[in-house]
């Protein structure tokens, strides 16, 4: 078992990137294993924050969105906007903390206004 190279925060050499950094370049890891780690130290004896790094030269382009993927994405977003109580499109993503649209979650405040 080989150990991964570990770099301190902000000190990774060129040629490595996190998933978000790859995505910003329209790339994805493409099945490659984690090539290195970044560690950000923390205080009071807590373990360091760890970020996985991938090699940029082995990364592959992001797959394009197909019409089927766009339909699936639209259906997923529609489900997140639909209130389970009144079954209306709220026009925004319903917060999971409420579980329903604001009108259904706070009906007494809607009547007072």
TIKE-573549 format. One line per 3 residues: their letters; for each residue x, z, y of C-alpha. Coordinates in steps of 0.5 Angstrom, whole numbers, padded with zeros to 4 digits. Layout:
// residues N
a> X Z Y  ...
This chain:
// residues 113
xxx> 0000 0000 0000  0003 -0002 0007  0002 0002 0013
xxx> -0001 -0001 0019  0004 -0002 0025  0001 0003 0031
xxx> 0002 0002 0038  0000 0007 0044  -0005 0005 0049
xxx> -0004 -0001 0053  0003 -0002 0050  0001 -0008 0044
xxx> 0005 -0014 0044  0002 -0021 0045  -0001 -0024 0040
xxx> -0006 -0018 0038  -0013 -0017 0040  -0019 -0013 0039
xxx> -0025 -0016 0037  -0028 -0016 0044  -0022 -0019 0047
xxx> -0022 -0024 0041  -0030 -0025 0043  -0028 -0026 0050
xxx> -0024 -0032 0048  -0029 -0035 0044  -0026 -0033 0037
xxx> -0027 -0028 0032  -0023 -0025 0026  -0025 -0030 0021
xxx> -0024 -0025 0015  -0017 -0023 0016  -0015 -0016 0015
xxx> -0013 -0011 0021  -0006 -0013 0023  -0005 -0007 0027
xxx> -0008 -0001 0031  -0008 0002 0038  -0008 0010 0039
xxx> -0010 0013 0045  -0008 0020 0045  -0013 0026 0047
xxx> -0013 0033 0049  -0014 0040 0046  -0012 0038 0039
xxx> -0017 0032 0038  -0015 0026 0034  -0013 0020 0038
xxx> -0018 0014 0039  -0016 0008 0034  -0018 0001 0036
xxx> -0016 -0004 0031  -0012 -0010 0033  -0013 -0017 0030
xxx> -0008 -0023 0030  -0010 -0028 0035  -0006 -0034 0031
xxx> -0010 -0033 0025  -0017 -0032 0029  -0022 -0037 0028
xxx> -0027 -0040 0033  -0034 -0037 0034  -0039 -0040 0030
xxx> -0044 -0044 0035  -0051 -0042 0035  -0056 -0046 0031
xxx> -0063 -0047 0033  -0065 -0043 0027  -0061 -0037 0030
xxx> -0064 -0038 0037  -0071 -0037 0034  -0069 -0031 0030
xxx> -0065 -0028 0036  -0072 -0029 0040  -0076 -0026 0035
xxx> -0072 -0020 0034  -0072 -0019 0042  -0079 -0020 0042
xxx> -0080 -0015 0037  -0076 -0010 0041  -0080 -0011 0047
xxx> -0087 -0011 0044  -0090 -0004 0044  -0092 -0001 0037
xxx> -0098 0003 0040  -0102 -0002 0045  -0098 -0009 0042
xxx> -0097 -0012 0049  -0090 -0015 0051  -0087 -0010 0056
xxx> -0083 -0015 0059  -0077 -0010 0057  -0073 -0007 0051
xxx> -0077 -0001 0049  -0073 0005 0049  -0072 0008 0043
xxx> -0072 0015 0046  -0080 0014 0048  -0082 0009 0042
xxx> -0087 0006 0046  -0088 0003 0053  -0088 0007 0059
xxx> -0095 0006 0060  -0097 0009 0053  -0091 0014 0053
xxx> -0094 0017 0060  -0101 0015 0060  -0103 0021 0065
xxx> -0098 0019 0070  -0100 0012 0070  -0108 0015 0072
xx> -0105 0019 0077  -0102 0013 0081
